[in-house]
Amino acid sequence: MTNTNLIIRKANPDDVETIVPLIYSSGPKAWNFVFGEGKNTPYDFLNSSYRIRGNTVSYTNHYVAETNGKVVGSILSYTQPSFLVLTAGTALRILSVYKWNAPKVMARGLKTESIIQPPKSGCLYLGHIAVLETERNKGIAKQMIEFMISNNQKYKTISLDVSAENKPAIALYQKLGFVIKDTRHPLGWEGIIPSHHYMEKQI
């Protein structure tokens, strides 16, 4: 199914109110685990960091899907070595938002990286793939993924991570040619974040 009214464009700072809930919905358990600290919620971190360049949740890494002027989907891409620079920027954002509690947040972030690992060299990594609940099953996620692949043709390996609990997303990615290469489980903190499948597609 192709939505002919769909526009996929680079995200901008003004999209913050519509895209941040989508980004959060791409992995709420992980966002809560890492970024819920003291009085701060994941939304506090996402809303402030999204508008700033040079970190992993910045608008500069994201694209949005839009129908009739309404943002209905989000997706981002990372590659190495730029991801390392963005990760350093994210650490600075954590220090800025969480102050004395920043080490706790960073420690949980590193723990999460045992399940959702940094992108491999030579891969186009896709993340924060989310569609507004009312707009699902209309082919929007498929179009966003195909758009990112067609606009990054120098990459022959496309990768992503998906919660092992997210059966519809897994089925979609398999239909698009992604193959499960690894399943990573939380060891010692089961039930806080679900196990994740690491998937790749060869072009």
C-alpha positions as CSV (number, residue, x, y, z in Angstrom):
1,M,0.0,0.0,0.0
2,T,1.3,3.4,-0.9
3,N,-0.1,6.6,0.6
4,T,0.1,9.1,-2.3
5,N,-0.7,12.0,0.0
6,L,2.4,11.3,2.1
7,I,5.3,13.7,2.1
8,I,8.6,12.7,3.7
9,R,10.9,15.6,4.6
10,K,13.7,16.5,6.9
11,A,12.6,17.3,10.4
12,N,13.0,20.9,11.7
13,P,12.9,22.4,15.2
14,D,9.3,23.5,14.9
15,D,8.2,19.8,14.6
16,V,9.1,19.3,18.3
17,E,5.5,19.0,19.7
18,T,4.5,16.4,17.1
19,I,7.6,14.4,16.7
20,V,8.8,14.0,20.3
21,P,5.7,11.8,21.2
22,L,6.5,9.7,18.2
23,I,10.1,9.3,19.2
24,Y,9.1,8.3,22.7
25,S,6.6,5.8,21.3
26,S,9.4,4.1,19.4
27,G,10.6,2.6,22.7
28,P,8.8,3.9,25.8
29,K,10.3,1.3,28.2
30,A,13.8,2.1,27.2
31,W,13.2,5.9,27.3
32,N,11.7,5.6,30.8
33,F,14.4,3.4,32.0
34,V,17.3,5.6,30.9
35,F,15.8,9.1,31.1
36,G,13.4,9.1,34.0
37,E,15.4,10.5,36.9
38,G,14.3,12.7,39.8
39,K,11.8,15.3,38.6
40,N,12.9,14.9,35.0
41,T,11.0,12.7,32.5
42,P,12.1,11.4,29.1
43,Y,10.0,14.2,27.6
44,D,12.1,16.8,29.4
45,F,15.2,15.4,27.8
46,L,13.7,14.9,24.4
47,N,12.0,18.3,24.1
48,S,15.1,20.2,25.0
49,S,17.6,18.1,23.1
50,Y,15.6,17.7,19.9
51,R,16.0,21.4,19.2
52,I,19.8,21.4,19.6
53,R,22.2,20.2,16.9
54,G,24.9,17.6,17.5
55,N,23.2,14.9,19.7
56,T,21.5,11.6,18.9
57,V,17.9,12.9,19.3
58,S,18.5,16.2,17.4
59,Y,16.1,17.2,14.6
60,T,19.1,17.1,12.3
61,N,19.1,13.3,12.3
62,H,15.3,12.9,11.8
63,Y,12.8,12.8,9.0
64,V,9.1,13.1,9.4
65,A,6.2,11.7,7.4
66,E,3.4,14.2,6.8
67,T,-0.1,14.0,5.4
68,N,-2.2,17.1,4.8
69,G,0.2,19.2,6.9
70,K,0.1,16.8,9.9
71,V,3.1,14.9,11.1
72,V,2.2,11.2,11.3
73,G,5.6,9.4,11.4
74,S,9.2,9.7,12.4
75,I,12.4,8.0,11.4
76,L,16.1,8.7,11.8
77,S,19.4,7.4,10.4
78,Y,22.9,7.1,11.9
79,T,26.2,6.1,10.4
80,Q,29.7,5.7,11.8
81,P,31.8,7.6,12.6
82,S,29.3,10.5,13.0
83,F,27.4,8.5,15.6
84,L,30.4,8.8,18.0
85,V,30.3,12.6,17.8
86,L,26.6,12.6,18.3
87,T,27.0,10.3,21.4
88,A,29.4,12.8,22.9
89,G,26.9,15.5,22.3
90,T,24.2,13.5,24.0
91,A,26.4,13.1,27.1
92,L,26.7,16.9,27.2
93,R,22.9,17.2,27.0
94,I,22.5,14.7,29.8
95,L,24.8,16.8,32.0
96,S,22.9,19.9,31.1
97,V,19.4,18.4,31.9
98,Y,20.2,16.1,34.9
99,K,23.1,18.0,36.6
100,W,24.2,15.9,39.6
101,N,22.0,13.0,38.5
102,A,23.7,12.8,35.1
103,P,26.0,9.8,36.1
104,K,23.0,7.7,36.9
105,V,21.4,8.4,33.6
106,M,24.6,7.8,31.7
107,A,25.1,4.5,33.5
108,R,21.6,3.3,32.5
109,G,22.3,4.5,28.9
110,L,25.4,2.3,28.8
111,K,23.5,-0.6,30.2
112,T,20.9,-0.2,27.4
113,E,23.7,-0.2,24.8
114,S,24.2,-3.9,25.6
115,I,20.8,-4.5,23.9
116,I,20.6,-1.6,21.5
117,Q,24.1,-1.3,20.2
118,P,25.8,1.5,18.2
119,P,25.7,1.1,14.5
120,K,28.3,-1.0,12.7
121,S,30.8,0.5,10.4
122,G,29.5,0.7,6.8
123,C,25.9,0.3,7.8
124,L,23.0,2.8,7.5
125,Y,21.2,2.4,10.8
126,L,17.5,3.3,11.1
127,G,15.9,4.2,14.4
128,H,13.0,6.0,16.1
129,I,10.6,4.4,13.5
130,A,7.1,5.3,14.7
131,V,3.7,6.1,13.2
132,L,0.8,7.9,14.9
133,E,-1.5,5.3,16.3
134,T,-4.5,6.5,14.2
135,E,-2.4,6.3,11.0
136,R,-1.0,2.8,11.4
137,N,-1.5,0.0,8.8
138,K,-1.5,2.5,6.0
139,G,2.0,1.7,4.7
140,I,3.6,4.8,6.2
141,A,6.5,3.0,8.0
142,K,7.2,1.1,4.8
143,Q,7.4,4.3,2.8
144,M,9.7,6.0,5.3
145,I,12.1,3.0,5.3
146,E,12.1,2.8,1.5
147,F,12.7,6.6,1.3
148,M,15.7,6.4,3.7
149,I,17.2,3.5,1.7
150,S,16.7,5.2,-1.7
151,N,18.3,8.4,-0.4
152,N,21.4,6.6,1.0
153,Q,22.3,4.3,-1.9
154,K,26.0,4.2,-1.1
155,Y,25.1,1.9,1.9
156,K,24.6,-1.7,1.0
157,T,23.7,-2.9,4.6
158,I,20.7,-1.4,6.3
159,S,20.3,-2.2,10.0
160,L,17.8,-1.6,12.8
161,D,16.8,-2.8,16.3
162,V,13.3,-3.8,17.3
163,S,11.7,-4.9,20.5
164,A,11.1,-8.7,20.5
165,E,7.6,-7.8,21.8
166,N,6.7,-5.7,18.8
167,K,5.4,-8.5,16.5
168,P,3.7,-6.1,13.9
169,A,7.0,-4.2,13.4
170,I,9.1,-7.4,13.1
171,A,6.7,-8.8,10.5
172,L,6.9,-5.5,8.5
173,Y,10.7,-5.5,8.6
174,Q,10.9,-9.1,7.5
175,K,8.5,-8.4,4.6
176,L,10.8,-5.5,3.6
177,G,13.8,-8.0,3.5
178,F,15.3,-7.5,6.9
179,V,16.7,-10.6,8.6
180,I,17.2,-11.2,12.3
181,K,20.9,-11.4,12.9
182,D,21.0,-11.4,16.7
183,T,18.7,-11.3,19.7
184,R,20.0,-9.4,22.7
185,H,18.6,-10.1,26.2
186,P,18.8,-7.9,29.3
187,L,20.9,-9.9,31.8
188,G,20.1,-9.3,35.4
189,W,17.5,-6.6,34.7
190,E,14.9,-8.7,32.8
191,G,11.4,-7.2,32.5
192,I,12.7,-3.6,32.6
193,I,13.4,-3.4,28.8
194,P,12.3,-6.2,26.4
195,S,14.8,-8.2,24.5
196,H,15.6,-6.7,21.1
197,H,16.2,-8.2,17.7
198,Y,19.1,-6.8,15.6
199,M,18.1,-6.9,12.0
200,E,19.9,-6.3,8.7
201,K,18.9,-5.9,5.1
202,Q,21.4,-6.3,2.2
203,I,20.8,-4.1,-0.9
